[in-house]
Amino acid sequence: MVKESTATLAEASAVAQSGSSMWLRRAGIALLGSLAVAVAAHVTVPLPWTPIPFTLQPMAVLLVGLLLGPSLGFATMVLYLAEGAMGLPVFQPHGPGGLLQLAGPTGGFLWSYPLVAMIAGALYPALRSRPPFIAAMYACFAAIVVLFTAGAAQLAVLTHASAQVVLASAVGPFLPGELIKIMAASGIVAAWSTRVRQ
């Protein structure tokens, strides 16, 4: 009886340690993912005709979702927003930073990041019947629609501008660049997928 009890306690301890180790691993991955998005945010080019700059952030968010999956990708982007809200320099440097940035012209894009990562992460494995590059591209296109919808919506609310003006400021000029980012992210994920299968 004592031996059985001791064995049960040992098994429970091993399970607890394993769970704790997994949690720490996932937390570390989320932190690294949020840092990757922060680095991408600083690769930015202000545009004179719009308050929305060109930045590599969307590509990094897509990669987080595609590589980490929907739940961890979502959590990673929530962590990223929390870091920015606390005033850490993780947002693109041409904005006010902190909560003001989340409430400003680019805030809609930022708020959408958890959902964007989750959508990309959920759709990519669901489309695995297709080649990895194509599956990733479809997932990214769906996620980017959400990104631009949220970004344009907050800009419209803040500026009271017409739909035409908002589209010209927050959507149209960025579409060619987003296509390149989507193709780059899809290529990276496809290459990673091929390497993992080997």
C-alpha positions as CSV (number, residue, x, y, z in Angstrom):
1,M,0.0,0.0,0.0
2,V,2.8,2.4,0.9
3,K,4.7,1.5,-2.2
4,E,1.6,2.1,-4.4
5,S,1.0,5.4,-2.6
6,T,4.7,6.4,-3.1
7,A,4.5,5.4,-6.8
8,T,1.3,7.5,-7.3
9,L,2.9,10.5,-5.7
10,A,6.0,10.1,-7.9
11,E,3.8,9.9,-11.0
12,A,1.8,12.9,-10.0
13,S,5.0,14.8,-9.3
14,A,6.4,13.8,-12.7
15,V,3.2,15.0,-14.4
16,A,3.3,18.3,-12.6
17,Q,6.9,18.9,-13.5
18,S,6.1,18.0,-17.1
19,G,3.2,20.4,-17.2
20,S,5.3,23.1,-15.6
21,S,8.1,22.6,-18.1
22,M,5.6,22.7,-21.0
23,W,4.1,26.0,-19.6
24,L,7.5,27.6,-19.3
25,R,8.4,26.5,-22.8
26,R,5.2,28.0,-24.2
27,A,5.7,31.2,-22.3
28,G,9.3,31.4,-23.6
29,I,8.1,30.9,-27.2
30,A,5.4,33.5,-26.7
31,L,8.0,36.0,-25.4
32,L,10.3,35.3,-28.4
33,G,7.4,35.7,-30.8
34,S,6.4,39.0,-29.3
35,L,10.0,40.2,-29.5
36,A,10.1,39.2,-33.2
37,V,7.1,41.3,-33.9
38,A,8.7,44.2,-31.9
39,V,11.8,44.0,-34.0
40,A,9.7,44.0,-37.2
41,A,7.8,47.0,-35.9
42,H,11.0,49.0,-36.0
43,V,11.5,48.3,-39.7
44,T,9.2,51.1,-40.7
45,V,8.9,53.8,-43.3
46,P,6.6,56.8,-42.6
47,L,4.4,57.9,-45.6
48,P,3.7,61.6,-46.0
49,W,0.0,61.2,-47.1
50,T,-1.2,58.9,-44.4
51,P,-0.7,58.4,-40.6
52,I,-0.2,54.7,-41.3
53,P,3.4,53.8,-41.9
54,F,4.8,50.9,-44.0
55,T,6.1,48.3,-41.6
56,L,7.1,44.6,-41.4
57,Q,4.8,44.0,-38.4
58,P,2.0,42.3,-40.4
59,M,4.5,39.7,-41.8
60,A,5.8,38.9,-38.4
61,V,2.3,38.6,-37.0
62,L,1.4,36.2,-39.8
63,L,4.5,34.1,-39.2
64,V,3.7,33.9,-35.5
65,G,0.2,32.6,-36.3
66,L,1.4,30.1,-39.0
67,L,4.3,28.7,-37.0
68,L,2.8,28.7,-33.5
69,G,-0.8,27.8,-34.2
70,P,-4.0,29.6,-33.3
71,S,-3.9,29.4,-29.5
72,L,-0.3,30.2,-28.9
73,G,-0.3,32.7,-31.7
74,F,-3.2,34.5,-30.1
75,A,-1.6,34.5,-26.7
76,T,1.7,35.8,-28.2
77,M,0.0,38.7,-29.7
78,V,-1.9,39.5,-26.5
79,L,1.4,39.5,-24.8
80,Y,2.8,41.9,-27.4
81,L,-0.1,44.3,-26.9
82,A,0.3,44.1,-23.2
83,E,4.0,45.0,-23.5
84,G,3.1,47.9,-25.7
85,A,0.4,49.1,-23.4
86,M,2.8,49.1,-20.5
87,G,5.0,51.5,-22.4
88,L,7.7,49.1,-23.6
89,P,9.2,50.2,-27.0
90,V,7.6,47.4,-29.0
91,F,5.4,49.5,-31.3
92,Q,6.6,51.3,-34.4
93,P,8.7,54.2,-33.2
94,H,6.9,57.0,-35.1
95,G,3.8,56.8,-32.8
96,P,3.2,58.1,-29.3
97,G,3.7,54.6,-27.8
98,G,1.8,53.0,-25.0
99,L,-2.0,53.2,-24.7
100,L,-2.1,56.3,-26.9
101,Q,-0.8,54.3,-29.8
102,L,-3.5,51.7,-29.3
103,A,-6.1,54.5,-29.3
104,G,-4.5,56.3,-32.3
105,P,-4.7,56.0,-36.1
106,T,-2.8,52.7,-36.2
107,G,-4.6,51.2,-33.1
108,G,-7.1,49.2,-35.2
109,F,-4.3,47.3,-36.8
110,L,-2.6,46.6,-33.5
111,W,-5.9,45.5,-31.8
112,S,-6.4,43.0,-34.6
113,Y,-3.1,41.2,-34.2
114,P,-4.3,38.5,-31.8
115,L,-7.2,37.7,-34.2
116,V,-5.0,37.8,-37.3
117,A,-2.5,35.4,-35.8
118,M,-5.3,33.1,-34.6
119,I,-7.0,33.0,-38.1
120,A,-3.7,32.3,-39.9
121,G,-2.8,29.7,-37.4
122,A,-6.2,28.0,-37.6
123,L,-6.6,28.0,-41.4
124,Y,-3.1,26.9,-42.3
125,P,-3.4,23.3,-40.9
126,A,-7.0,23.2,-42.1
127,L,-5.8,23.6,-45.7
128,R,-3.0,21.0,-45.4
129,S,-4.5,19.1,-48.4
130,R,-2.9,21.8,-50.5
131,P,0.8,22.4,-50.9
132,P,2.2,24.2,-47.9
133,F,2.9,27.4,-49.8
134,I,-0.6,27.6,-51.2
135,A,-2.2,26.7,-47.8
136,A,-0.2,29.4,-46.1
137,M,-1.1,32.0,-48.7
138,Y,-4.8,31.3,-48.4
139,A,-4.5,31.5,-44.6
140,C,-2.6,34.8,-44.8
141,F,-5.1,36.4,-47.2
142,A,-8.0,35.7,-44.9
143,A,-6.1,37.0,-41.9
144,I,-5.0,40.2,-43.8
145,V,-8.6,41.0,-44.6
146,V,-9.3,41.1,-40.9
147,L,-6.2,43.3,-40.3
148,F,-7.2,45.9,-42.9
149,T,-10.9,45.9,-41.9
150,A,-10.0,46.6,-38.2
151,G,-7.3,49.2,-39.1
152,A,-9.6,51.1,-41.5
153,A,-12.5,51.0,-39.1
154,Q,-10.6,52.6,-36.3
155,L,-9.1,55.2,-38.6
156,A,-12.6,56.0,-39.9
157,V,-14.0,56.5,-36.4
158,L,-11.1,58.7,-35.4
159,T,-11.0,60.9,-38.5
160,H,-14.7,60.9,-39.5
161,A,-13.4,60.6,-43.1
162,S,-15.3,59.1,-46.0
163,A,-14.8,55.4,-46.9
164,Q,-13.0,56.5,-50.0
165,V,-10.5,58.6,-48.0
166,V,-9.9,55.9,-45.5
167,L,-9.4,53.3,-48.2
168,A,-6.9,55.6,-49.9
169,S,-5.1,56.2,-46.6
170,A,-5.1,52.8,-44.9
171,V,-5.7,50.1,-47.5
172,G,-4.9,50.9,-51.1
173,P,-1.3,52.0,-50.9
174,F,-0.3,49.0,-48.7
175,L,-1.8,46.2,-50.8
176,P,1.2,45.6,-53.1
177,G,3.5,45.5,-50.1
178,E,1.2,43.2,-48.2
179,L,1.2,40.8,-51.2
180,I,4.9,40.6,-51.0
181,K,4.8,40.0,-47.2
182,I,2.3,37.3,-47.6
183,M,4.4,35.5,-50.3
184,A,7.5,35.9,-48.1
185,A,5.8,34.5,-45.0
186,S,4.3,31.7,-47.0
187,G,7.6,30.8,-48.5
188,I,9.3,30.8,-45.0
189,V,6.6,28.5,-43.6
190,A,6.6,26.2,-46.6
191,A,10.4,25.9,-46.4
192,W,10.1,25.2,-42.6
193,S,7.4,22.6,-43.2
194,T,9.5,20.8,-45.8
195,R,12.5,20.8,-43.5
196,V,10.5,19.4,-40.6
197,R,9.1,16.6,-42.8
198,Q,12.6,15.5,-43.9
